[in-house]
Each structure stands twice: as structure tokens, then as C-alpha cells.
Amino acid sequence: MKPIAAPVGGGMITSTIHVLILAPVFFAIMKERALRRGTLRPSQESAVED
């Protein structure tokens, strides 16, 4: 079981970093670009409130 422990631990660490850091940063960057281009449409919730 020792040889498999390092890849499993590494996978758990990298997947945690990906989910908690990289994915939100990526989506924030994409949203900023859409806002600058003017291609981001308002969501249904904000359209109902107006």
C-alpha cells in the first residue's frame, strides 16, 4: 500500500487546490472579460428585481 500513498495524497492535494483556488479565479477572469466586452447578459433574478 505504500507505493500508492504518494500518488493518492498528491492527487488529493492538487484537486483541492484546483477546486478552491484555480476554478474560482478562472471564472472571475472570464466574467471580467464578458463584462468588458458587454456580452454578459443579466441573470433572471436581477431582471425580476428591476
Phi and psi in degrees as a GROMACS rama.xvg file:
@    title "Ramachandran Plot"
@    xaxis  label "Phi"
@    yaxis  label "Psi"
@TYPE xy
-62.1613  -42.2968  LYS-2
-62.4347  -25.8543  PRO-3
-88.478  -13.339  ILE-4
-66.3624  -40.9817  ALA-5
-65.726  -47.4657  ALA-6
-64.3665  -36.6321  PRO-7
-66.6229  -45.8318  VAL-8
-62.4742  -42.697  GLY-9
-62.8648  -39.5744  GLY-10
-65.7965  -39.4378  GLY-11
-66.0568  -39.878  MET-12
-67.9474  -47.1966  ILE-13
-68.0255  -35.5633  THR-14
-68.5433  -35.5618  SER-15
-64.9773  -44.4737  THR-16
-61.7776  -42.331  ILE-17
-62.0396  -47.936  HIS-18
-70.9947  -40.1058  VAL-19
-88.0541  -22.1422  LEU-20
-119.439  -58.0025  ILE-21
-68.7072  -44.3021  LEU-22
-62.6109  -49.1326  ALA-23
-61.6573  -38.6678  PRO-24
-64.4169  -43.2284  VAL-25
-60.1828  -46.5635  PHE-26
-68.058  -34.2594  PHE-27
-65.0119  -41.0288  ALA-28
-63.5061  -43.7746  ILE-29
-64.4218  -38.0813  MET-30
-66.8762  -40.7395  LYS-31
-59.7627  -44.8714  GLU-32
-62.5734  -41.6144  ARG-33
-65.4859  -38.7608  ALA-34
-65.4278  -40.3342  LEU-35
-65.7057  -39.5798  ARG-36
-77.2424  -20.8333  ARG-37
82.1219  19.0305  GLY-38
-97.2503  0.284851  THR-39
-85.5493  121.832  LEU-40
-91.5137  147.734  ARG-41
-65.9893  149.517  PRO-42
-75.3535  167.594  SER-43
-63.1881  -37.3478  GLN-44
-62.8305  -44.1643  GLU-45
-72.7495  -27.4527  SER-46
-70.976  -32.5967  ALA-47
-72.1203  -37.0554  VAL-48
-68.6943  -30.1908  GLU-49
